[in-house]
Amino acid sequence: MNAILQSLSNIEQFSCYFKELPAVALRSGKTAGRRMYHTRSQGENTVSLVEEFRKTLCSLWQGNQTAFSPDSLFYAIWKIMPSFRGYQQQDAHEFMRYLLDHLHRELQCCKNGAAHPVSPQDGIKLSTSDKSCLNGTASVVTSIFGGILQNEVNCLICGTESRKFDPFLDLSLDIPSQFRQKRSKDQEPGPTCTLPDCLRSFTDLEELDETELYYCHKCKKRQKSTKKFWIQKLPRVLCLHLKRFHWTAFLRNKVDTYVEFPLRGLDMRGFLLEPENSLPESCLYDLVAVVVHHGSGQFYIF
C-alpha cells in the first residue's frame, strides 16, 4: 500500500486534484454546510475513501513530518474493500486497481450529486469523443490514467471483421516466449528483453487457440480467428504491468526474465492505431515510478 501511495502521490496532476478538494465533515452523517462524499460499497455511507485519500496526500506533502502513517486510509480501505481485510499478503497491482476503481466510483457519485466538478481547474479534460467511448463515466482517474484500446477479431473462415473499443487504466504485458527460456550457467546469455519487446508482443497479430474460438455472427458458430490490439488513445499517465507468471496446462511458472526499460522517452507511436494524428511529443513517456512486488509477486511500472 505504501509503495502505491508513494507512486500516486508523485503524479503531480493526480495528487494536486485531491489536495485542492475541500475538506469534508463526516461527523454523525452531518456535512456542517459542506458536501459529504458517499461510497456505494456495502452500504458504508460514513466512510469516504476520497476524503481519506485527500488527507493522506496533504499530510505527505505538508513537509513538517519526517514520517507519516496512513492508518486512517488503511482502515477506510478495510471497510470499503472486503478482499483486503486482515493481514494476508496482497498484490500491489491488484490493490492499485481496486483503489483507483473505488476513487473513480466515489467521485462519480459526487459528480452526480453536484458536489465537485470532475476536473479541477488545472486543464484536465476529456474530449467529447473520449467521454462517449468511456460511456460518459469520466473522472480525474479516467482522465489521467484512462486510455482506449481497439480490439480487432477476424474470422479465418469467412473473413468477417469485428471491432470494439475497450477503455483501460493499465496494460498487462506478457514476457515474450523467446525471452522466457532459462539458461544454464555454461550457456551464453541471450538477447535482453526490453519493454518495447513486451509492447510489440501485446499488439502483434495472434491466432486464437481452440479454447478461445470466436463466435462469428456471419457463420453462426464459433470459428478459428485472429486477434489484434491497437491503442486508439494514449492516457496522460501510462501504467504498464509486467505479467511475471506463465501458465501451462497444469503449472504456473514464475518468469524471472530481466526487462530493460527506458527512464526517459518511451516512444508509443508504433503501437497507435493512427500515429499520424498524434503529436510526437504526446507519445513520449518519462518514468515516474516503479513498484516491485518481491517474492511470488509481480512487477509494475508507470
PyMOL commands that set and color helices and strands:
alter all, ss='L'
color gray80, all
select helices_A, chain A and resi 2-9+12-19+27-29+49-61+71-80+82-84+92-112+128-133+140-145+177-179+195-203+210-212+269-271+275-277+280-283
alter helices_A, ss='H'
color red, helices_A
select strands_A, chain A and resi 147-155+161-168+171-174+193-194+206-207+214-216+221-223+225-233+240-243+245-247+252-254+259-260+266-267+284-285+290-292+299-301
alter strands_A, ss='S'
color yellow, strands_A
deselect
rebuild
show_as cartoon
